[in-house]
Amino acid sequence: MVRAMVELKRTGATCETYVRGSPQSVMTGIDAYFTALNQPVPNTVDQGAKDSIGKLIKQHAAYICSTKLVKAQNNYLRAAASYMETKPTQWPDAPWIEFPQWCQDPACADY
C-alpha cells in the first residue's frame, strides 16, 4: 500500500496545477498516515512529466492528468483494501480519500 500511496501523492503533486479539485488537498490523510508512523511524508514531483504536460493545451493536460490520477486512485484503493485485511492491529488504518471528479467531461472539454 505504501508504494500506491507514494505514487498517488507523486501523481497528485505532478498534476496539481492541471486539474480542478487540488489533488494534494484531498490526500492529507496520506500525510497523516506517514506522520503517525513517524515516517517522512512523500512529497515528490515527476518534474519530467510535469514539464511535458505543461507544454500541452489545457484540455489535453487536464485529460492526461485526470487519466493518471484515476489510475493511481484505483491502484491505491486496491492496495488499501488488501492492507486493511492483513495489517497488524497497531498500525493505522488506510487513509480514506474522497476523490473528486477531476474533469466534468470525459474528454476534459471543460478546460
KOLLUMVEX-420347 format. One line per 4 residues: their letters; for each residue x negated, y, z of C-alpha. Coordinates in nm, 2 decimals, always signed. Example, Ala and Ser with C-alpha at 12.3 -4.5 7.8 and 13.67 -1.06 7.14 Angstrom:
! KOLLUMVEX-420347
as	-1.23/-0.45/+0.78 ~ -1.37/-0.11/+0.71;
***
This chain:
! KOLLUMVEX-420347
mvra	+0.00/+0.00/+0.00 ~ -0.29/+0.24/+0.07 ~ -0.40/+0.22/-0.29 ~ -0.05/+0.30/-0.41;
mvel	-0.03/+0.60/-0.16 ~ -0.36/+0.74/-0.28 ~ -0.26/+0.71/-0.64 ~ +0.07/+0.87/-0.57;
krtg	-0.10/+1.16/-0.39 ~ -0.35/+1.19/-0.67 ~ -0.08/+1.20/-0.94 ~ +0.12/+1.45/-0.74;
atce	-0.18/+1.68/-0.69 ~ -0.27/+1.65/-1.06 ~ +0.08/+1.73/-1.18 ~ +0.18/+1.98/-0.91;
tyvr	+0.19/+2.28/-1.15 ~ +0.36/+2.09/-1.44 ~ +0.68/+1.97/-1.28 ~ +0.96/+2.12/-1.06;
gspq	+1.00/+1.99/-0.71 ~ +0.65/+2.02/-0.58 ~ +0.52/+1.66/-0.57 ~ +0.28/+1.74/-0.29;
svmt	+0.55/+1.88/-0.06 ~ +0.76/+1.56/-0.09 ~ +0.47/+1.34/+0.01 ~ +0.40/+1.49/+0.35;
gida	+0.49/+1.15/+0.50 ~ +0.18/+1.00/+0.34 ~ -0.03/+1.27/+0.51 ~ +0.13/+1.18/+0.85;
yfta	+0.06/+0.81/+0.79 ~ -0.31/+0.86/+0.74 ~ -0.32/+1.11/+1.03 ~ -0.15/+0.85/+1.26;
lnqp	-0.43/+0.61/+1.17 ~ -0.70/+0.87/+1.23 ~ -0.80/+0.84/+0.86 ~ -0.88/+1.13/+0.62;
vpnt	-0.58/+1.24/+0.42 ~ -0.64/+1.17/+0.04 ~ -0.63/+1.50/-0.15 ~ -0.79/+1.43/-0.48;
vdqg	-0.70/+1.57/-0.82 ~ -0.77/+1.39/-1.15 ~ -0.93/+1.70/-1.30 ~ -0.98/+1.54/-1.64;
akds	-0.62/+1.46/-1.67 ~ -0.51/+1.80/-1.53 ~ -0.73/+1.98/-1.78 ~ -0.60/+1.77/-2.07;
igkl	-0.23/+1.80/-1.96 ~ -0.28/+2.18/-1.92 ~ -0.36/+2.21/-2.29 ~ -0.01/+2.09/-2.39;
ikqh	+0.30/+2.29/-2.43 ~ +0.51/+2.29/-2.10 ~ +0.77/+2.04/-2.22 ~ +0.50/+1.78/-2.31;
aayi	+0.30/+1.84/-1.99 ~ +0.62/+1.80/-1.78 ~ +0.71/+1.48/-1.97 ~ +0.37/+1.33/-1.92;
cstk	+0.36/+1.42/-1.55 ~ +0.71/+1.30/-1.50 ~ +0.63/+0.97/-1.65 ~ +0.31/+0.94/-1.45;
lvka	+0.49/+1.03/-1.13 ~ +0.77/+0.78/-1.18 ~ +0.52/+0.51/-1.25 ~ +0.33/+0.60/-0.93;
qnny	+0.65/+0.62/-0.73 ~ +0.76/+0.27/-0.84 ~ +0.42/+0.13/-0.76 ~ +0.44/+0.29/-0.42;
lraa	+0.79/+0.17/-0.35 ~ +0.70/-0.19/-0.43 ~ +0.38/-0.17/-0.22 ~ +0.57/-0.01/+0.07;
asym	+0.84/-0.28/+0.07 ~ +0.57/-0.55/+0.08 ~ +0.38/-0.37/+0.35 ~ +0.69/-0.34/+0.57;
etkp	+0.74/-0.72/+0.55 ~ +0.38/-0.80/+0.66 ~ +0.25/-0.51/+0.86 ~ +0.13/-0.55/+1.22;
tqwp	+0.38/-0.41/+1.47 ~ +0.13/-0.15/+1.60 ~ +0.08/+0.00/+1.25 ~ +0.31/+0.29/+1.14;
dapw	+0.59/+0.23/+0.91 ~ +0.55/+0.30/+0.54 ~ +0.65/+0.67/+0.48 ~ +0.99/+0.72/+0.33;
iefp	+0.97/+0.96/+0.04 ~ +1.27/+1.12/-0.11 ~ +1.17/+1.16/-0.48 ~ +1.34/+1.43/-0.68;
qwcq	+1.42/+1.40/-1.05 ~ +1.12/+1.58/-1.20 ~ +1.29/+1.67/-1.52 ~ +1.67/+1.72/-1.56;
dpac	+1.65/+1.59/-1.92 ~ +1.47/+1.26/-2.01 ~ +1.25/+1.44/-2.26 ~ +1.19/+1.73/-2.02;
ady	+1.36/+1.97/-2.27 ~ +1.45/+2.20/-1.97 ~ +1.09/+2.33/-1.96;
***
